Structure formats: structure tokens, C-alpha cells
Amino acid sequence: MKTLLLLAGRSRRFWPLTEKTLFPIAGKTLLGQQMETLKAGGCKDIILVAGEHNLKAAHKMYPSLKIIEQEDLEGGMQAALLSALPSLRKEQVLILGGNDVIEPKALKELQKAAERPDAMGAILAKKVRSYFPGGYLVTKAGRVLGVKEKPGAGNEPSDLVNIVAHIHNDASVLLKALEKVKSKKDDGYEVALTALMEEHVYRVVPYNGLWQPVKYPWHLLELLPIFLSSLQKSSPAPRSPARAGEGGIAKSASIHKSAVIDGSVVIGEHVKVLPHASIVGPCVVGDGTVIGTGALVRGSSIGKRCVIGFGSEVKDSIVSDDVWTHMTYLGDSIVGNNVAFGGRATTGNFRLDEGEIFSASRKERIGTGRTKLGAVVGEGSRIGICVGLNPGIKIGQKSFISGGIYVTDDVPDGSFVSMKDGTMTVRPNRVEAVDAADREKYRM
């Protein structure tokens, strides 16, 4: 069986972050996680389908794998499969979406269902208790009869949501069906699949395990505990007081005797943990990072060469490389590379009415499904002193927020935000952020 891992989506809903499959979390990426899942699920012959935006990075990570470029990035799954299927001829093929995190057992159950004598393939489906804005399967006696896209709450044909984990027992049959579809919408694969289901038997595989789709930035926060959970086995809690070389602490790390390391924590090479700092696991702290005096880091992923300055708190957050904080509160937030927060900058992560937090995406107000969500800050940005960011706010790449402002709306890429006559003003940013390497002189 051949496996196609689809990676060519352009992450448009992922702004202000870029390329969701390659975004680092706890020393891993979504692509790396998917590869681990495929191998644990018994999939050996893996082909990556990538776009021009991530083709080189995929080659660098997996130089021995076959990688096919999807040239038509507007054509969705149909275009991806039209690029990849011709070389497979009549082979059995597993198609897995690069953004659907599932457990290896799901793949094994899928393969078992596809082996039934009457089956042309098998479709993985998640049982849901409440409405999910996705495709719902129309089923009868264990057979999939069709897919109904986003039917609306109360109109669902079943409680089974389609997950992009499908097996087709003959790639050439799928290819012919795709070549017949002339849809102008991004639904060519679904149209072809429905046509195939009218002629052939596709078995439904109900699945109750882990499923985390990654479409919006805040979905990374759902992945964070999943990625960190692997630390429980690989990095047992060190003795108290913690010492370099024990548990998950690198030998070259420097841990002050008054610092507290509690739980499963991975601390990289040349990390410095200063007096009275606390790291509460599960956590990952990348190489060369400084955890300042009195700082608290809990349930978070901290990248390389960061400075979590005096009195800062980072809670349940993803912090990329070369990020600096100064008496900052980062709660349930995601921060890109080379970002600095001024003293007492704060991310609000909880509404006053304790309700669901909403965030805008492509001019649409989206419910995040979270009651705790801080900010998402794009790379190369600077947040001034005493800045407050409302829950769910997104700051574009290379944007500067001047001091003392409460940001209540998303800030576009390349913006300079200031306060004038009590009103927040946004203009093009003409100031370049200092390169991360040039900030080393300020580290200590």
C-alpha cells in the first residue's frame, strides 16, 4: 500500500503564523507528528505531496522520501491527487490529510476494513456529540453512501464526521473519477468520492480516539498537551533541587539551587535557570534560553535562545525562537520567532463573562471553542511596555505596538500602532525589527 500525505495547503486561515505543518511545538512539527503516526500505524511506503511554499523544507526534513509537487494550489485535494495518483497505477492507496492528527490505531482499523472482500475502500469517521462544521457521512449498514458538507446544526445525516484518512483499493479507479469532475469549487475530491460510492462499496470506520484538526492558529494550543504528553515517559521529573544531567535536563544547562523544576521537563543545552525561577511540567525549554529570576513557566513550549525575563509568567503557551519577555504575562498564547515584549505587557486570556472567545479569520467572526485564549503574535513584532492584548487578538508579522495601548482588534502585517487623542491609530510600520542575532549583546 502506498500512502499519500497531503501537505500543499497554504495555511491562509493560519495568519499571522505561516505553514502550519512546519510550525515548531515542543521540539516537533505537525509534519513530524504525522510521520510518526504513519510509521506506528504500519505505513511504510510514504509519499509527500507538497506545494512550492513548503517543498524545500519537506525535502530537507525527509531527503529519502519521494515528494511530489502540487502545482495547482487552488485545486485543493483534487489537484493534489491528480498530481500524485498517475504514478500509482492500480495500487492500494491511503490518503491522509496533513492537518488531521489521529492515533496510529485508526490507521490499522482503516486497513482492516479495506481488506473486506466486498470493499473498494474505507473511510475514517469521528463520532461527534455536537455540531462540527465539516463533512458528514451518509451511511447505511456500515456502508458510506455519500458526504454532506456542512449541513448545519440539526440537519446532520449522522453523527459521523469525515476525517481525511481514506483508503482506495485501486488508485486508477479514483484517478478516473477525479478526471471526470469539472467543479469550479474546492470540492472536486468530494464529488468524485460520492460518485464512486454510488458504484462501489466503501466501508465506514467509526473512530472514538484522538482527532485534532488544525485549521486556525489556536488549534496549536490543542496540540500542545498532546505533544507534551510524550515527555511523561521520556523525561521523568528530576530530584529536588534539580541538577544538570538529570531527568530531561542537559548536562550543559545551569540550574540555580533555588530554582524549582517540577514535573516532566526537557531543558536544552546551555539553558540558564536563574534564582527562584520555576518551571512546572510538562514543559520544553529550547537550547540557549534564559529563564530569569522569579519567572514562572508552566505547561508550555519555549523555543531556542529566548529570554523569559524577571517576573514573567508563561502559561500553556507556545513560544518560538528568539523571544524576549520582561515582567510579561503570556497566557494561552502563540508567539512567532524574534518577538519582544516590553515590561508589563499582558495578554488577556479570559473574558469577563467567562464565555467562549471569538476571533476573526478572513473577515469572519469565528468561535474558537475555547474559554481561555490569549494572543497570536506574528514573527518580527515588538510589543511595547504596558500593552494589553485582548483575548483572541492577532498581531501581524513585523508590527510594532507602542506603549500603553489596549489592543482590541487584530493588527495587520507591517503595522505601527499608536494612541492619538485616546484613539488607537494604525499606519504602515517603517521600522525594521533588529535581527535576532544582533540582540545577543543584551542577553545578560
DOVEX-525652 format. One record per atom (N, C-alpha, C): residue in one letter; x, y, z. Coordinates in steps of 0.1 Angstrom, whole numbers, plus 2048, in hexadecimal, padded with zeros to 3 digits. Layout:
AXYZ
...
END
This chain:
M8087F4800
M800800800
M80980D800
K8058167F7
K80C8237F7
K80482C800
T80B836806
T80584080E
T80884E809
L7FE856807
L7FF864803
L7FC86D80E
L806874813
L80487E81E
L80388C817
L7F8892818
L7F589E811
L7F98AB819
L8028B3814
L8088BE81B
L8078CB814
A8018CC809
A8028D7800
A7F88E3803
G7F08E180D
G7E78EC811
G7EF8F9815
R7EA905812
R7F2911814
R7F0918822
S7E991282A
S7E7917838
S7E2925839
R7D8928830
R7D3936830
R7CC93A83D
R7C5930843
R7BE93384F
R7C793385B
F7D4931859
F7DE92F864
F7E593C867
W7E1947860
W7E7954863
W7E6958871
P7F095F877
P7FC964872
P80895B871
L80594E875
L810944874
L81093F865
T81B938862
T81C932855
T81F923855
E81B91C84B
E81D90E849
E81B905855
K80F902858
K80B8FA864
K8128ED865
T8158E685A
T81B8D985B
T82A8D9860
L8308E585F
L83E8E7863
L8408EF870
F8358F4876
F8368FC882
F83B8F488E
P8468F8894
P84C8F089F
P8448F18AC
I8428E58B2
I83B8E48BF
I8438DA8C7
A8488DD8D2
A84F8D48DB
A8598CB8D3
G8618D28CB
G86B8CB8C3
G8668C28B8
K8598C38B5
K8548BB8AA
K84C8C48A0
T8488BF895
T83F8C688C
T8338BD889
L8298C3883
L81D8BB880
L8218B1875
L82A8B486C
L82E8AA862
L83689F869
G83E8A2872
G84589787A
G83C88E881
Q831894887
Q82788C88F
Q820883885
Q81C888879
Q815880870
Q81E87486B
M82A877869
M83386C865
M83586186F
E83586587C
E83685C887
E829853887
T81E85A885
T811853885
T81084887A
L81584C86E
L814843863
L81D837865
K82983986A
K83282E86C
K82D825877
A82782B882
A82282288D
A81581B888
G80E82187E
G80281A878
G80581086E
G81280D86B
G816803862
G817807854
C818814851
C81981A844
C82881C841
K82D816836
K83B816833
K83F81E827
D83781C81C
D83A82380F
D83383080F
I83983B814
I833848816
I83885180B
I82E859805
I8318637FB
I82B870800
L83387B800
L82E888804
L82A8907F8
V81E8967FA
V81989F7EF
V81A8AD7F5
A8238B67F0
A8258C37F5
A8248CE7EA
G8248DA7EF
G8238E67E6
G8308ED7E5
E8318F77DD
E83D8FF7DB
E8419067E8
H8389087F1
H83B90F7FE
H841906808
N8408F9807
N8468F0811
N84D8E580B
L84F8E57FE
L8568DA7F8
L8648D87FC
K86C8E37FD
K87A8E2801
K87B8DE80F
A8738E3818
A8738DF826
A8708D0828
A8668CB821
A8638BD821
A86F8B481D
H8758B9812
H8818B180D
H88C8B1817
K88E8BC81E
K8998BD828
K8968B4834
M8898B3838
M8868AB843
M88689C840
Y882899834
Y88188A830
Y887889822
P894889821
P89B889814
P89987C80D
S897871814
S89686480E
S888861808
L87E86980C
L870866807
L86D86C7FA
K8648667F2
K86086B7E6
K8568777E9
I8588827E3
I85088E7E5
I84B8937D7
I83E8947D6
I8388997CA
I8338A77CC
E8358B07C2
E8308BE7C3
E8228BF7BD
Q81A8C57C5
Q80C8C97C0
Q80D8D77BB
E80C8D87AE
E80E8E57A7
E8028EE7A8
D7F68E87A6
D7E98EF7A7
D7E58F07B6
L7E98FA7BD
L7E58FB7CB
L7D79007CD
E7D09047C3
E7C29087C5
E7B98FC7C4
G7BE8F17BF
G7B58E67BC
G7B38DC7C8
G7B88DF7D4
G7B58D77DF
G7BA8C97DE
M7B28C07E4
M7B68B17E4
M7B68AC7D6
Q7AC8B07CE
Q7AB8AB7C1
Q7B98AD7B9
A7BE8B97BA
A7CA8BC7B3
A7D68B47B9
A7D68B37C6
A7E18AB7CD
A7E189D7C8
L7D58977C7
L7D48897C3
L7D78877B4
L7D38917AC
L7D689079D
L7E589179B
S7EC8977A4
S7FA8987A3
S80188B7A7
A7FB8847B0
A8028797B7
A7FE86B7B2
L7F186A7AE
L7EB85C7AB
L7F185679E
P7F485D794
P7F8857787
P80384D789
S80C84F792
S818846794
S81583A79C
L8098397A2
L80582E7AA
L7FE8237A3
R7F9826797
R7F281C78F
R7E6816797
K7E6808799
K7DB80279F
K7DE7FE7AE
E7E88047B4
E7EB8017C1
E7E18067CB
Q7E18007D7
Q7D98047E2
Q7DF8117E8
V7D781B7EB
V7DD8287F0
V7D582D7FC
L7DD831806
L7D8838812
L7DA847810
I7D084F812
I7D085D811
I7CE86381F
L7D886A823
L7D7871831
L7D9880830
G7D0887835
G7D2896836
G7DD89A83F
G7E68A383B
G7F18A7844
G7ED8AE850
N7E08B2851
N7DC8BA85C
N7D28B3866
D7D08A6864
D7C789E86C
D7CF895875
V7D1898882
V7D889088B
V7D0885891
I7D487988F
I7CC86D894
I7D686489A
E7D18598A0
E7D984F8A6
E7DD84489C
P7E883D89E
P7EC832895
P7E2827894
K7DA82589F
K7D181A89E
K7C681C894
A7C3829891
A7B982C887
A7BD827879
L7CA828876
L7CF824869
L7CE815868
K7D180E873
K7D07FF873
K7C27FA871
E7B8801877
E7AA7FE876
E7A5801868
L7AB80B862
L7A780F854
L7AC80484A
Q7B880084C
Q7BE7F5843
Q7B67E8844
K7B27E5851
K7AA7D9853
K79D7DA84B
A7967E584C
A7897E7846
A78A7E6836
A7957EC831
A7977EC823
A79A7DE81D
E79E7D5826
E7A17C7821
E7957BE81F
R7897C3823
R77D7BB822
R77B7B8813
P7767AC80F
P7757A8801
P76D7B17F9
D7627B77FF
D7597BF7F7
D75D7CE7F6
A7687D17FC
A76C7E07FE
A7757E57F3
M7717F17EE
M77A7F87E5
M7838027ED
G77F8047FA
G78780C802
G78180E810
A786817818
A78181A825
A783828829
I77A82E831
I77A83C834
I77A83D844
L783844849
L783847858
L77A85285B
A772850866
A76885986A
A76885B879
K76886787E
K76886A88C
K75A86C891
K75786589C
K7498668A2
K7498738AA
V74087C8A8
V73F8898AF
V73288A8B6
R7338928C1
R7278948CA
R7208A18C7
S7278AA8C1
S7218B78BD
S7258BB8AF
Y71F8C58A9
Y7218C889B
Y72F8CD899
F7358C788E
F7438CB88A
F7418D087B
P7478DC878
P7468E186A
P74E8D9860
G74B8CD85D
G7528C5854
G7498BD84B
G74F8B2845
G7478A983D
G74289E845
Y73589B844
Y72F89084B
Y72C884841
L72E878846
L72C86C83E
L71D86883E
V719864832
V70C85D831
V70F84F830
T70A84783A
T70D83983B
T70183083C
K703823838
K6F8819839
K6FF80C83B
A6FC805846
A7027F7848
A7117F7847
G71880184C
G72680184C
G72C80683F
R724809835
R72980E828
R72781D827
V731824822
V73083281F
V729835812
L71E83C812
L71783F806
L71A84D800
G71F856809
G722863804
G72886C80F
V72B87880B
V731882815
V72988F813
K72389481F
K71C8A081F
K7248AB826
E7288B581E
E7318BF823
E7298CA82B
K72E8CC838
K7298D7840
K7198D883F
P7128CE844
P7048CE842
P6FD8D884C
G7048DD856
G6FD8E5860
G6F88DE86C
A6F88E4877
A6F48DD883
A6E58D9882
G6E28CC885
G6D58C7884
G6D28C0877
N6DB8C186D
N6D98BB860
N6E38B085D
E6EA8AC867
E6F48A2865
E6EE894861
P6F388E857
P6EE881853
P6F287585C
S6FD878865
S70286E86E
S70A876879
D71086E882
D71987488C
D727872888
L72A86F87B
L73786B876
L73D87686D
V74887C872
V74E88686A
V75A880862
N75B884855
N76587F84D
N773884851
I77C87B853
I78A87E855
I79287B849
V79B883845
V7A3880839
V7AD87683C
A7A886983D
A7B085D83F
A7A8852837
H7AB85182A
H7A4848821
H7AD83E81B
I7A8832819
I7AF828811
I7A7825804
H7AD8267F9
H7A78217EC
H7AF8157E7
N7A880B7E4
N7AF7FE7E1
N7B57FE7D3
D7B18077CB
D7B68087BD
D7B78177B9
A7C481C7B9
A7C782A7B7
A7C282E7A9
S7C282579F
S7BE829791
S7AF82C791
V7A7825798
V799827799
V79683579E
L79D8397A9
L79B8467AF
L7A08517A5
L7AB84E79E
L7B0858794
L7A685B789
K7A0851784
K796852779
K78A85B77E
A78685878B
A77B860790
A77E86E792
L78B871796
L78F87F798
L79088678B
E79587F780
E796886773
E78988976D
K77E883771
K77188676C
K76B893772
V77089777E
V76A8A2786
V76F8AF780
K7658B877D
K7698C5778
K7638D0781
S7638CE78E
S75D8D8797
S7668E4798
K7608F0799
K7678FC79B
K76A8FF7AA
K7648F77B3
K7658F87C1
K7718F07C6
D7758F17D2
D77F8E97D8
D7798DC7DE
D7728D57D6
D76B8C97DB
D76C8BE7D1
G7768BF7C8
G7788B47BE
G7798A67C3
Y7818A57CE
Y7838987D3
Y7768927D9
E76F89B7E0
E7628967E7
E7588927DC
V7588997D1
V74F8967C6
V7528887C0
A75F8867BE
A76487A7B8
A76186E7C2
L7638717CF
L7618677D9
L7538627D9
T74A86C7D9
T73B8697D9
T7388607CD
A73D8647C1
A73A85C7B5
A73F84E7B7
L74B84C7BC
L75083E7BE
L7488367C8
M74383D7D2
M73B8367DC
M72D8317D7
E7298377CC
E71D8327C5
E71F8257BE
E72B8237BA
E72E8177B2
E73680C7BA
H73D8107C5
H7458077CC
H7428087DB
V7477FE7E2
V7457FD7F1
V7518037F8
Y74E80E800
Y758814808
Y753812817
R75C80C81F
R75880982D
R75B814836
V75281783F
V754822849
V75B81B855
V76582385A
V76C81F866
V76A829871
P76082687A
P75D830885
P76983088E
Y76D83C892
Y77983E89A
Y7768478A6
N77A8428B2
N77884A8BE
N78584F8C5
G79084D8BE
G79D8528C4
G79F8608C1
L7AC8648C3
L7B18728C2
L7AF8768B3
W7A98828B2
W7A98888A5
W7AA8978A7
Q7B489E8A1
Q7B68AC8A3
Q7B98B2895
P7AF8B888F
P7B18BF882
P7B88CC885
V7C18D087C
V7C98DC87E
V7C68E6872
K7BE8F0875
K7BA8F986B
K7BD90786F
Y7BA90B87B
Y7BD918880
Y7C991888A
P7CF92488D
P7DA924896
P7D891E8A3
W7CC9208A9
W7C991C8B7
W7C890C8B7
H7C79068AC
H7C78F78AC
H7D58F28B1
L7DF8FA8AF
L7EC8F58B4
L7EC8F48C3
L7E48FC8CA
L7E38FA8D9
L7DD8ED8DD
E7D48E88D4
E7CE8DA8D6
E7D98D08D4
L7E28D28CB
L7ED8C98C8
L7F88C98D3
L7F98D48DA
L8048D68E4
L8048CB8EE
P7F98C88F5
P7F98BD8FF
P7FC8AF8F9
I7F78AE8ED
I7FA8A18E6
I80989F8E4
F80F8A98DF
F81E8A88DD
F8258A78EA
L8218AE8F4
L8288AE901
L8268A1908
S81B89A905
S81888E90D
S82288390B
S82A884900
S83487A8FE
S84087C908
L84088890E
L84B88A918
L849882925
Q83D87E927
Q83A877934
Q84386A935
K84586492A
K84D85792A
K85C85A927
S85F86391E
S86D86591A
S87586E924
S86E87692B
S875880934
S86F880942
P87287694A
P86D876958
P871882960
A86988696A
A86D892972
A87A890979
P88389A979
P88F899980
P88E89A98F
R899897996
R8998999A4
R8988A79A8
S8958AA9B4
S8958B89B9
S8A08B99C3
P8A98C49C2
P8AA8CD9B7
P8AF8C79AA
A8AA8CC99E
A8AD8C7991
A8BC8C998E
R8C18C0987
R8CF8C1982
R8D18BE974
A8DA8C596D
A8DD8C295F
A8E18B395D
G8DC8AE952
G8DF8A094F
G8D5896955
E8CB89B95D
E8C1892963
E8B489395C
G8AC88995B
G89F889955
G8A188D946
G899898942
G89A89D935
G8A38A9934
I8AC8AC93E
I8B48B893E
I8C18B5938
A8C58BD92E
A8D28BB927
A8DE8BE931
K8E98B792F
K8F48B8937
K8FA8C6937
S8F98CD92C
S8FF8DB92B
S8F58E5930
A8EA8E2935
A8E08EC93B
A8E58F0948
S8E18FC94C
S8E5902959
S8D8905961
I8D68FD96C
I8CA8FF974
I8CE904982
H8C9910985
H8CC915992
H8C690C99D
K8CD90B9A9
K8C89029B3
K8BA9069B9
S8B69139B7
S8A99179BC
S89E9169B2
A8A29129A6
A89891199B
A89090499E
V883904999
V87A8F899B
V8778F298D
I87A8E598C
I8778DE980
I86D8D3984
D8618D4980
D8568CB986
D84F8C497A
G84F8B797A
G8498AF970
G8528AC964
S84C8A7959
S8538A394E
S8578AF946
V8648B1945
V86A8BD93F
V8768BA937
V8768BF92A
V8828BD922
V8898CB921
I8968CB925
I89E8D8925
I8AA8D691C
G8AB8DE912
G8B58DC908
G8C38E090C
E8CC8DF902
E8DA8E2904
E8DC8F1907
H8E58F4911
H8E9902915
H8DD90B919
V8D390591E
V8C890C924
V8CC911932
K8C891D936
K8CA923943
K8BD92594A
V8BC91F956
V8B092195E
V8B592996B
L8B193596C
L8B693E976
L8AF93D983
P8B494498E
P8AE94299B
P89F94499C
H89993A9A3
H88B93B9A7
H88293A99B
A88793698F
A87E933984
A878925986
S86C923980
S865917981
S860912973
I863905970
I85E8FF964
I8558F3968
V8488F4965
V83F8E9969
V83B8E295C
G83E8D595C
G83B8CD951
G82D8C894F
P82A8C3943
P8348C0938
P8388CD931
C8458CE92E
C84A8DA928
C8578D691F
V8598DE915
V8658DC90D
V86C8EA90D
V8798EB910
V8808F790F
V88C8F5905
G88C8FD8FA
G8968FB8F0
G8A48FF8F3
D8AD8FB8EB
D8BC8FE8ED
D8BE90D8EE
G8C79108F8
G8CC91E8F9
G8C29288FF
T8B7923904
T8AD92C90A
T8B1930918
V8AD93C91D
V8AE94092A
V8A1942931
I89F93B93C
I89393D944
I897945950
G892952950
G89795C959
G89295A968
T898962970
T89596297F
T886964981
G88095B989
G87295C98C
G868959981
A86D955976
A86495296B
A85D94496D
L851943968
L849936969
L84593295B
V849926957
V84591F94B
V83D91394E
R831911949
R82A90594C
R82290093F
G8238F393D
G81B8ED932
G81D8F3925
S82A8F7922
S82D8FF916
S8398F990E
S8398FD902
S8458FA8F9
S84C9078F6
I8599088FB
I8619148F9
I86C9108EF
G86E9198E5
G8789168DA
G8869198DE
K88F91A8D4
K89D91C8D6
K8A092B8D8
R8AB92D8E0
R8B093B8E2
R8A69458E6
C89D9418EE
C89394A8F4
C898950901
V89295B905
V895961912
V887963919
I88495A922
I87795C92A
I87B964936
G87A971935
G88097A93F
G87A97A94C
F880982955
F87D983963
F86D985965
G86897C96E
G85A97D971
G85097A967
S85497595B
S84B971951
S844964954
E83796294F
E830956950
E82C951942
V82F94593E
V82B93F932
V823933935
K816933932
K80D928936
K806922929
D807915928
D80090E91D
D80291490F
S80E91890C
S811920900
S81C9198F7
I81C91E8EB
I8269198E1
I82F9268DE
V83B9258E2
V8449318DF
V84F92C8D6
S8519328CA
S85B92E8C0
S8699338C4
D8729338BB
D8809368BD
D8829458BF
D88C9498C7
D8909578C8
D8859618CC
V87E95C8D6
V8739658DC
V87896A8EA
W8759778EC
W87997D8F9
W86D982900
T86C98090D
T862986915
T86898D921
H861997926
H86599F932
H85A9A193B
M85999A946
M84D99B94F
M84099A947
T84099093E
T83598F935
T82C983939
Y81F984936
Y816978938
Y81297392B
L815967927
L81196091B
L809954920
G7FC95591D
G7F394A921
G7EC945914
D7EC938912
D7E5931907
D7E89388FA
S7F493C8F7
S7F89448EC
S80293C8E3
I8039418D7
I80D93C8CD
I8159488C7
V8229468C8
V82B9518C4
V83594C8BA
G8369538AF
G8409508A4
G84E9538A7
N85795189E
N8659548A0
N8699638A2
N8739668A9
N8789738AA
N86E97E8AE
V86797B8B9
V85D9848BF
V8629898CD
A8609968D0
A86399B8DD
A8579A28E3
F85699F8F0
F84B9A58F8
F8519AF902
G84D9BB903
G8519C590D
G84C9C291B
G8529C9925
G84E9C6932
G83F9C8935
R8399BE93C
R82B9BE940
R8229BD934
A8269B9929
A81D9B591E
A8159A9922
T8089A991F
T80099E924
T7F6999919
T7F598C918
T7EB98690F
T7DF982918
G7D3988915
G7C798491B
G7C3977915
N7BF96D91E
N7BC960918
N7AE95B91D
F7A6963924
F79A95F92A
F79096A92A
R784968924
R77A972923
R774975931
L76F981933
L769985940
L75D97D942
D755979938
D74997193A
D74C962939
E75995F938
E75E951938
E75994892C
G75594F922
G74F948916
G75994490C
E75493F901
E75D93B8F6
E7639478F0
I7709458EC
I7789508E6
I77694F8D7
F77495A8D0
F77395A8C2
F77F9618BC
S78295E8AF
S78D9648A8
S78996589A
A78F96F893
A78C972885
A79596987C
S78F964871
S79895D867
S792960859
R79A967851
R79696B843
R788972843
K78797C84D
K77B98484E
K76F97D854
E771971859
E76696A85F
E76996886E
R75F96A876
R760968885
R75E959888
I76895488E
I769945890
I76994289F
G7609398A3
G7619348B1
G76C92B8B2
T77592D8BC
T7819258BD
T77F9188C5
G7739178CC
G77190B8D4
G77890B8E1
R77F9168E4
R7889178F0
R7829238F9
T783920906
T78092B90F
T78D932914
K79892C911
K7A5932913
K7AD933907
L7B093F902
L7B89418F6
L7BE94F8F7
G7CB94F8F6
G7D295C8F7
G7D49628E9
A7E19668E6
A7E496C8D9
A7EB9638D0
V7EB9668C3
V7F395F8B9
V7FC96A8B3
V80996A8B4
V8129748B0
V81B96F8A5
G81B976899
G82397288E
G832976890
E83A96F888
E84997188A
E84D97F887
G85898388E
G85E99088B
G85799C891
S84D99989A
S8459A48A0
S84B9A98AD
R8479B58B2
R84B9BB8BE
R83F9C08C5
I83E9BC8D2
I8329C08DA
I8389C98E5
G8339D68E6
G8399DF8EF
G8369DD8FE
I83B9E6906
I8389E5915
I8299E7918
C8259E0922
C8179E2927
C80C9E091C
V80F9D8912
V8059D6907
V7FC9CB90C
G7EF9CC90A
G7E59C290D
G7DF9BC900
L7DF9AF8FF
L7D99A98F3
L7CD9A18F7
N7C19A58F1
N7B599E8F5
N7B598F8F1
P7AD9878F7
P7AD9798F4
P7AA9778E5
G7B196E8DF
G7AF96A8D1
G7B59748C6
I7BC97E8CB
I7C29888C2
I7CD9828BA
K7CF9868AD
K7DA9818A5
K7E298D8A0
I7EF98D8A2
I7F899789E
I800993892
G7FF99A887
G80699687A
G81599687B
Q81B990872
Q82A98F871
Q83099D86F
K83C99F876
K8439AC875
K83B9B8878
S8339B7882
S82B9C2887
S8309C7895
F82F9D4897
F8339DA8A3
F8279E08AB
I8269DD8B8
I81B9E38C0
I8229EC8CA
S81F9F98C9
S826A028D3
S81FA018E1
G826A068EB
G823A038F9
G816A098FD
G810A02907
G804A0790E
G7F7A05906
I7F69FD8FC
I7EA9FB8F4
I7E39EE8F8
Y7D69EF8F7
Y7CE9E38F9
Y7C99DF8EB
V7CE9D48E6
V7CA9D08D8
V7BE9C78D8
T7B49CC8D1
T7A79C68D1
T7A39C08C3
D7AB9C28B9
D7A99BD8AC
D7B69B78A6
D7B49AE89D
D7C09A8896
D7C89B388F
V7D59B188F
V7DE9BB889
V7E49B487D
P7E39BB871
P7E89B5864
P7F89B4865
D7FD9AC85C
D80C9AB85A
D8119B9857
G81E9BB85C
G8259C7859
G81E9D485E
S8189D4869
S8119DF86F
S8199E687A
F8179F387C
F81C9FA888
F80F9FF88F
V80D9FB89B
V8019FF8A3
V805A088AE
S7FEA148AE
S800A1D8B9
S7F3A238BE
M7F3A2B8C8
M7E7A318CE
M7E7A408CB
K7DDA458C5
K7DCA548C2
K7CEA588C6
D7CDA628D0
D7C1A688D5
D7B7A5D8DA
G7BDA538E1
G7B5A488E6
G7B0A3E8DC
T7B5A3F8D0
T7B1A358C6
T7BDA2E8C0
M7BBA218BF
M7C6A188B9
M7C7A1B8AA
T7D3A1F8A6
T7D5A21898
T7DFA17892
V7DDA13886
V7E5A0987F
V7EAA0F872
R7F7A0E870
R7FEA13864
R809A09860
P80EA0A854
P819A01850
P825A03858
N82B9F785C
N8379F7864
N8439F985C
R84BA0485E
R857A07857
R864A0385E
V8629FC86A
V86D9F9872
V86F9EA871
E87C9E686E
E87F9D886D
E8839D287B
A87E9C787E
A8819C088A
A8909BC88A
V8979BD895
V8A59B9896
V8A69AA893
D8AF9A688C
D8B1998889
D8B4991897
A8AF984898
A8B097D8A5
A8BF97C8A9
A8C897989F
A8D69778A2
A8DC9848A8
D8D798F8A4
D8DD99C8A9
D8D99A08B7
R8CF9988BD
R8CB99B8CB
R8D29938D5
E8DC98B8D1
E8E39838DB
E8EA98B8E5
K8EF9978E1
K8F699F8EB
K8EE9A48F7
Y8E19A38F5
Y8D89A7900
Y8D499B909
R8D8990906
R8D398490D
R8D698491C
M8E1988920
M8E498792F
M8EA995933
END
